[in-house]
Amino acid sequence: MTARRPFRPAALLAAGMLFALTACGTAPWDDPATTGTTTASDDASPTPTASETPVAEPEPTPTETIKVVQNDLAAGNAVRTLTAGAASLGVTYWSTLSMDQWVAGASKPLSLSISGALVPDDGQGLYLSRVSLSADVKGEDGETLPSPAVVTDEASVEPGYAITDPYSYNQTFVVPAVDERAVSVTFTITYEVLIQTTPTSEEYAKQTAVDTLTVAVAQPPADTSSATQGTEGAAGTDGTDGADTATSEPATEVTATS
């Protein structure tokens, strides 16, 4: 007879427990602890973003402003109406020198013509006894520059120059050379008149009228020749540095020509 193995329940129970443990456990290849892999929930941390770097705004480029210089003779002449007491004075200013020639170093003529009338006119005489002209020279930034002395034209007859129709007073003042930095000259003209108190009286009333006139000083064109000359003329033949040491001084007064 063939011998039978005895039944071993303990061995079957151990095998069943092994099977159960194997079926309920996690395979090594799926264990994060052994593979080092992460799940989707572990990767849910926010992704860092690059910080914004402030961009400096460019500074605005300064723009040059055009400076306008007043010129009362730009149209060729200037006509004014002044009042001196009961006298109404009509004055016209002009220059025989074109405005582009009114440069600092030139002699600049300024002409004027004046006539007057009385309001009301009861037949009295109206006479111009004195005209004074002063010049105020200004630079580019409005600074006051050396100016010519005041010039005065006094009547050479008594009681003065007749200026009622058909008569008038005409005069030309010559403005000398001024500072080369000058951009304008403002003239202040003072007129003194005598008004006869009655048509037959030898008594007169003095009245004054003041007017101002601004004329631009023409600026010479920019000298570009020096940029191409290089160092030519840097030294003079006499051993000097080649600079022109002679300077012209502006005249000190305005002259009047009849």
PELIN-V430452 format. One record per backbone hydrogen bond with DSSP energy under -1.0 kcal/mol. NH is the residue of the N-H (numbers start at 1). CO is the residue of the C=O. If there is no record, write none. Layout:
# PELIN-V430452
((NH,CO) (NH,CO))
This chain:
# PELIN-V430452
((12,8) (13,9) (14,10) (15,11) (16,12) (17,13) (18,14) (19,15) (20,16) (21,17) (22,18) (23,19) (24,20) (25,21) (30,27) (31,28) (34,31) (35,31) (36,32) (43,39) (72,214) (74,71) (76,73) (78,93) (80,91) (82,89) (84,87) (87,84) (88,117) (89,82) (90,115) (91,80) (92,113) (93,78) (94,111) (101,98) (102,99) (103,101) (106,103) (108,175) (110,173) (111,94) (112,171) (113,92) (114,169) (115,90) (116,163) (117,88) (119,86) (127,194) (128,161) (129,192) (130,192) (131,153) (132,190) (133,151) (134,188) (136,186) (138,184) (139,143) (142,139) (145,137) (149,252) (151,133) (153,131) (155,129) (161,128) (163,126) (167,164) (169,114) (171,112) (172,257) (173,110) (174,255) (175,108) (178,104) (182,179) (183,138) (184,138) (185,215) (186,136) (187,213) (188,134) (189,211) (190,132) (191,209) (192,130) (193,207) (194,127) (195,205) (196,125) (197,203) (201,198) (205,195) (207,193) (209,191) (211,189) (213,187) (215,185) (217,183) (218,102) (228,225) (229,225) (232,229) (234,231) (236,240) (239,236) (254,149) (255,174) (257,172))
